[in-house]
Amino acid sequence: QVQLVESGGGLVQAGNSLRLSCAASGSIFSINAMGWYRQAPGKRRDLVARITWAGATTYAGSVRGRFTISRDNANNTIYLQMNSLNPEDTAVYYCNADVVFGLRTDNYWGQGTQVTVSS
């Protein structure tokens, strides 16, 4: 079993920054990629940023240039540095991981962390 534990959410004013962390633990052989998704009330869950364990990154257009995803391979942890936050960034942010078990890859979600940006 694999657990994803997120931290770092909170309430900030527009223009400020937050840093989210997500640590994967459990019976992990290797990880292909991890990422952050977000879901605002009444909306679907969308990709924010994703990073492969080789270091390739993908960003949603709305956050490119403001958010930076990074990883700590040794500790199976990813980070999301969020700068210049605006109220449209308000959402529950979920960590996601593709974990390899031999010939099989399983997908896992964290419990989510709330990010609220006030104007």
C-alpha positions, 0 to 999 in steps of 0.5 A: 500500500502507498500513502501520499501525504500533502502539506503546506496549504492555507489561506494567503492574500493575492500576490503572495506565495505558498509551497506545497509538499507531498511525500509518498510512503509505503511499499514503493519500488519506483515512481514514474511521475508525480503531480498536483491537481486541483479542484475548485467547488463545482468544477472538475479536477484538473492538472496543475503540474506534473514531473517525471522522475527523470525531471520532465515537467508539464504545467497548466497554462494558467500557472506556467511562469508562476508555479514550479514543481520539483522533486526529491527522488531520494525521499519520494517527495515533490514540491509545488512552489506557488508564487503570485497567487490569485483568487482563481487559484483557490481550490483543493490541491491533490497530489497524484503518483504513478507508482511502479510495482514490477510490471504494473503501475498503479495510480494513487491520490492524496487526501487533498490540501486546501489553498485559499487566496483572498483578494 
